[in-house]
């Protein structure tokens, strides 16, 4: 198998002449991230267990948390080790786990903000959106208990405030996690984190689930949430998470408890990444959120960009058929209100044609294994662009979006 070259930051950044602004970096949480500030009546829903083979596992609401093998992160996969896999270069047919190799001990910059500032200096990154690892993967385990979900969300956000802050040194821009499961509680927490200095918040794509009730995020019941974000200038980001698309897999014959990995079909249908975010943005457009909230800014992170091309085509087709259903041109509305962080393997030229170069933001997903080994490696993929457009994606667009 061909090994992909991944130049280090020291090799590629001096020639740029400007710093990077990275829309997608992550920390690894401490073991008490969900419980440190959680009321006692909800702590019973979260259990940290030791398995016979010595691993640590987390059970939330009597459901096993499976997104990370050990959510306390004593060891982690090295940044970028899945790159060949996600570039569809797995010619030997290896299982994803085989790309991990030897785990490394967790590094100080994964858990400490001052160590991370030093790492950003080394990476040539002026500022980054800092996202959770565990925190974006818990909502799907608590959809039957909206009150508990919102209590855990608030507790987790208070942990973020302790450990990272929402705008540390104006360089680490951390995202509080929100849920729309209860519209009133969502607004309450949005107002709280707004007052605590949040510039950007993060939601999980997919329909809003609260017990047996499922709603579009474009339902007017959520208008006070969107209005509050728009008025405050807070960017609402969507980051890939457990979007509840298991039901789609089951409808097509996938095993109920084998989730999205029974056959290649869910991967072909992109039920984990592209389908949820495309449906979510379609709902915001089709249900008039941008028409009702013209100042709203939405960013999609770690959800790729290939879905954008097809969505723009479908929006344009719908507008041509039923223009009377739209108050404004929905394609232009989409391009005005949505910023997209593509995957490193995506076609940047096609995305620029569909979305506009000014709304593409680069994200490295560092230090996750599915991301890049170093943020500067994205320069290689951006080489297809003009120097001016490359600077917009690597630096200026995110700087402007976050008003840094």
N, C-alpha and C positions, 0 to 999 in steps of 0.2 A: 504493500500500500504506500502511496506517495505521502510523505510527511509535508504538511503545509508550513511554509515559512511563516514565522511570527516574530518580526523584528521587535526588539525591545524599545521602550520609550526613548532611551538614550540615543538610539540609532536613527529615529525618525523625527523627533520633535524639534531639534535645533533648526532644521531647515524650514519649518512652518512659519516661524516669526510671530506666532501668537499662541496663547494658551488654549487648552481644550476646556469645553464645558460639557460635562458628562451627565446625561439624563437618566442613567441607570447604574447606580452602585448600591451595594447591600452591606449590612452588618450581620453578624451572627449574634443572636440574643443570649442573654444569661438565663439560667434555669428558672428564675423567678419573674421573668418578663411579663407573664400573663397574670401572676398572682400577687406580686409585691403590693399593689394598691387595690386588690380585689376584696370586696366585702366577704365576710366569712360564709354567708349563705350560698355564695357561688363557688367558693374555693373547692367544695366537694366535687364539682364537675370536672376538675382538672387533676389528674393523677400522673405522677412520674414514677415509673416502675423499672425495676431491674430484671432483665431476662436471665435465664440460667446460663447463657453464654457470655454474660457480663455486659451486655449492651443496655443502654437506657432508652426506654420508649415512653411516649406520652399518650395518655388516653384522655380524650375530651368528650364529655357527654356520653360516656360508655362506648365511644367509637375510637378506634386506633388512628392516631395521627401518623400518616405514612409518607408525607412529602419529603421528609429528611430522615435518614436512618437513625440518627441520634440527635434529637432536638436540643441537647445541651452542648453539642459541638466541641467535645474534647479533641477530636481529630476531624479533618475535613478534606475533601478532594481539592487538588490544586486548581487554581484558576485556569479556565480554558481547556481542560483535558477532554471535554466532549466536542471540541471544535470540528474535528473530522466527521463525527457522526452527524452533527447538525448542518454541515455543508453537504450532506447526502453523499459522503465519500466512504461509506462503510462497505467497501467491495468484498470484504471477507465475511460479511454477515455476522459480525460479532454482536453480542448482547451489550446494551448500553453500559451496564455495570462493569464490563470488562475494560472499559476505557479509563476507569478511575486509577488503576495502578495502585501504588503505595499511598496510603493516606498520610497527610502531613499534620503536625500539631497546629492547633489554632494559633494564629499570629496576633500580636497586640493590636495591629491596625484593623483587625476584624471586630474588635470589641471595645476599643478605646478611641475616643474622638481626637485626642491630641496626637496619638500615634497615627491616626488616619490623616490628619493634617500634614504630618511629615511625609506620609506616603503620597498624598496628592501633590506635594512639592516635587517628589521624585518622578511622578507620572506626568508632570507638566499640566495638571488639571487645576484650573483656577477655582472651579466650584462644581459641585455635583448634587444631584438629587439622590438622597440616601433613603433606601427602602428597606423594609423588614424582610426577613427570610421566613420565620415561623408566622409572623403576624398577618401576612397576606393569605394564609392557608387555613385559617381556623373557622371562617364564617360558614363554610359548607358543612361543618360538623355541628352547627348550632341553629340551623334554620327552624327547627321545631321549638326553640326556646328564645324568642326575640328579646325578652327582658334580660336573660342571662347573656345573650350575645352582646347587647349594648353595654352591659356592665363590664364585660371582659374587654370590649373595645376601649372603653374609657380608662380602665385600669392599665391596659397596654400603652395607651397614649401617654399616660402619666409616667410610665417607665421610660418612654422615649424622652420626655422632658427631663427626667433625671439624668439619663445617660448620654444623650446626644444633643438635645435642644432642637428647635425648629429652624434656626439659622445661625449655626455656630460659626463665629468669625466671618459671617456672610459668605461661607464657602461650603459648609455642609448643610444642605437644605433638606431636612428630614420631613417625611410625610406621615402625619397621623393617619391611622386607619379608620375609616368610617363604614357604616352599613346603613342602608335605607330601609331595613326591615321594619322599623317603627319610625314613621316620618317625623313625629314630634321629637323623639329622642335623637334622631339624626340631626335635626336642626339645633337642638340643645348642645350636642357635642361639637358640632361645627362652630357654633358661636363661642364655645369655651376655648377651642384650639385657636380660633381666630384671635381671641383676646390674648392668648399665650404666644402669639407671634407666628402662627403657621402661614406659609405662603402657598402651599400646595397640599392637597389631601389625596388619599388613594381609596378607590373602590375596586371591588372585584366585578368583572363583566358578567353579563348574563341577566336573566330576569330577576327581579327582586322577590325573594322567597321569605315568607313569614308563616310558619306552620303550613296549613293547607292553602293559604292564599299566595298566588303568584301574580305579580304586576309588572308592567313595563316601567322602566325608569322614566319614561315620558308621560306617565299618568299624572294628571294635574295635582294629585294628592301630594306630589313631591315638589310642587312649584316653590314653596317657601324655602326649601333646601337650595334649589338652583338659584333663586333670587338672592339668598344670603351670600352664597359663594360669589355670584356675579358682582354684587354691590361691594363686597370686600376686596375684589380683585384676586380672589383665591383660585388658583388653577385646580380643576378637578381631574385627577389622573385615574386611568384604569390600568391595572396591572394584572397579568394573567394569574388566575387562581382557580379554586374549585368552583366552577360555574354551574354545576348541576346538570351537565349534559349527559349524564349516565342514562337518563331515560331515552335519549335519542339512540344510544347504542343498543339498549334493550329492545327498542321497537324494531331494530334491524337484526335481531337474533343474537346479540352479544349477551354473555352471561351476566346476570344481575350483580353477582359479587366479584366478578372478574373485571368489572369496570371497563376501561377503555383499551385493554391490552389483549383481548381474547384472540382476535385475528387482525390482519392489516387494515380492515375496513375503517375503524375509528381514526387511524392515522391518515388514510386517504381522505376521509371526510373532515379532518382537522377539527375534531370535536373538543379538543383541549385548548387550542390556541386561537385559530383563525375564526372558527364559526362563532364562538361566544362574543368576541369583540366586534365582528362584523354585524351581528344581530343587534348588539347593544347600540352601536352608533347609528344603525338603521332606525332603531326605535327612537332615538333622540331626534333624528331628522323627521321621520314619518309622523311622530306624535307631537311635533311642533315645539320642542323645548327651545331650540335656537331662535325660533320666531318670537316666543314669549319672553326670552331672556337674551337680548341682543348683545349684552356685554360678557356673556359666559365664555370661558376658555376651558377646553377639554384636551387632555393629552393622553395618548395611548402608549404604554411602556411595556416592553418585553412581550409584545403581542405581534411583532412583525409588521409587515406592510403589504404583503401580496394581496390581502383582502381588499385593500383600498381600491385597486384597479377595477375589480368586479363590482364593488359597491357603487363607485362613481358611475359606472355604466348603467347599473340598475336604477339609481336615482335619476339619472338623465332620462332614461326610458320612461319612468313613471311620470316625470314632469311633462314629458311630451304627450302622454296619454291623458293625464288628468291635471292640467295646470291650475284649474280652479280650486284644487284641494290645497294649494300652497300659497302662502302669503308673499313669499319671496322665492327667487330661484334657489332650489334646494342644493344644487351642486355648488353654487357660489357660497351658500350658507355653510355647507360642510367645509369648504376650503377656508372660510373665514374663522370658524370656531374650533377646528380640530388640528392639533399638532401630533405628529406620528414619529415614533422612534423605530426605524426599521431594524430587522435582524442584519447581521453582518453579511449574510449570504443573499440578501435581497437585491433586486434590480433598482438601483438608485435613480437611473435615468428615467425608467418607466414611472417610478413613484413621483419624481419631479414633474413629469408631464401631467399626472393625474391630480396631484395635490397642490403643487406649487413649491418651489424650492424654499420659500420663506417659512414653511411650516414643517420642515423635516428637522428632527433633532437626533443627535447621535447618542447611543447608550452602549456601554461596554458590558454591563451586567457583572462587573468585577466585584468580588472575587469568586463568583459562582462558577462551577465547572462547565456549565453550558454557555458561558459568556466567552469573552476574549481573555487570553493570558495576560494581556496588558492593554490599557485603553488606547495607547498609541498605535496598536495593531490595526485599528479601524482605518487609519490613513491609507493603508494598502487598498482597502475596498473602495475608498472614496476617490481613488486615483482616476476613475473614469470621468470625474466631473472637472469642470473648469476650476482654476485656482480660486476665483471669486465665489463660486457656488460651494466649493469645498470648505472655505472659511465660514460660510453661513451655517452649514450643517455641523461642523466640528466646534464652532465657537459662538458666533453671533446670535443665532436663532434662540438658543436656550437662554443666553444672557439677557436677551430682550424679553423673552416670555416671562422670566422670573423677576424682571426689573432689577437686575444685579448691577 
